C-alpha cells in the first residue's frame, strides 16, 4: 500500500480478507451509481451508536470532500 496518510495524524489499520460484506454492498452501490452517473458512497451505521462510517473509493475521496464543502457541483467535477 502506497503512503497515503501522515502517520503522525492518522492511525490506519489494514485488514485483508478474501471477502468483506461492506465491500460487497459497495460493489452493488457502485453499479447503481454508475447507471445514474453518480459517485458511490456507502454510510455504515450501528443501531444505538452515534455517528457513521463512510466508505468511498480512494479516487473519489477528494470529489466527495469538495462536494461536501460546496466547492464542486456535478458540472465542475472532472470526469474519470
C-alpha positions as CSV (number, residue, x, y, z in Angstrom):
1,X,0.0,0.0,0.0
2,X,1.5,3.3,-1.0
3,X,1.9,6.1,1.6
4,X,-1.5,7.9,1.7
5,X,-1.5,9.4,5.2
6,X,0.7,11.2,7.6
7,X,1.3,8.5,10.3
8,X,1.6,11.3,12.9
9,X,-2.1,12.2,12.4
10,X,-3.9,9.0,11.3
11,X,-3.9,5.5,12.6
12,X,-4.6,3.2,9.7
13,X,-5.3,-0.5,10.2
14,X,-5.4,-2.7,7.1
15,X,-7.4,-5.9,7.3
16,X,-7.1,-8.1,4.3
17,X,-9.7,-10.8,3.8
18,X,-10.9,-12.7,0.8
19,X,-14.3,-11.0,1.1
20,X,-15.9,-8.2,3.2
21,X,-19.7,-7.7,3.4
22,X,-19.3,-3.9,3.3
23,X,-17.3,-4.2,0.0
24,X,-20.0,-6.4,-1.5
25,X,-22.5,-3.7,-0.6
26,X,-20.2,-1.1,-2.0
27,X,-19.9,-3.0,-5.3
28,X,-23.7,-3.2,-5.6
29,X,-23.9,0.6,-4.8
30,X,-21.2,1.3,-7.4
31,X,-23.2,-0.5,-10.2
32,X,-26.3,1.6,-9.3
33,X,-24.3,4.8,-9.1
34,X,-22.7,4.2,-12.5
35,X,-26.2,4.0,-14.1
36,X,-27.0,7.4,-12.6
37,X,-23.6,8.9,-13.3
38,X,-23.0,9.5,-9.5
39,X,-20.2,8.9,-7.1
40,X,-20.8,5.7,-5.0
41,X,-20.7,6.3,-1.2
42,X,-21.8,3.9,1.5
43,X,-22.6,5.1,5.0
44,X,-22.3,2.3,7.6
45,X,-24.0,2.8,11.0
46,X,-24.8,0.7,14.0
47,X,-28.1,0.8,15.9
48,X,-27.9,2.8,19.2
49,X,-24.5,4.2,18.3
50,X,-23.9,7.8,17.3
51,X,-22.2,8.6,14.1
52,X,-21.4,6.6,11.0
53,X,-18.5,5.5,8.8
54,X,-18.2,6.5,5.2
55,X,-16.9,4.0,2.5
56,X,-15.7,5.6,-0.7
57,X,-13.1,4.7,-3.2
58,X,-9.7,6.5,-2.8
59,X,-10.0,8.1,-6.3
60,X,-13.4,9.6,-5.3
61,X,-12.5,10.9,-1.8
62,X,-11.4,14.4,-2.9
63,X,-14.5,14.8,-5.1
64,X,-16.8,13.8,-2.1
65,X,-15.0,16.3,0.2
66,X,-15.3,19.1,-2.4
67,X,-19.0,18.4,-2.8
68,X,-19.5,18.4,1.0
69,X,-17.7,21.7,1.3
70,X,-19.7,23.2,-1.5
71,X,-16.6,23.6,-3.8
72,X,-17.9,21.4,-6.5
73,X,-21.1,20.6,-8.4
74,X,-21.7,17.7,-10.9
75,X,-20.8,20.2,-13.6
76,X,-17.4,21.1,-12.2
77,X,-16.2,17.6,-11.3
78,X,-13.6,16.1,-13.6
79,X,-14.8,13.0,-15.4
80,X,-12.7,9.8,-15.0
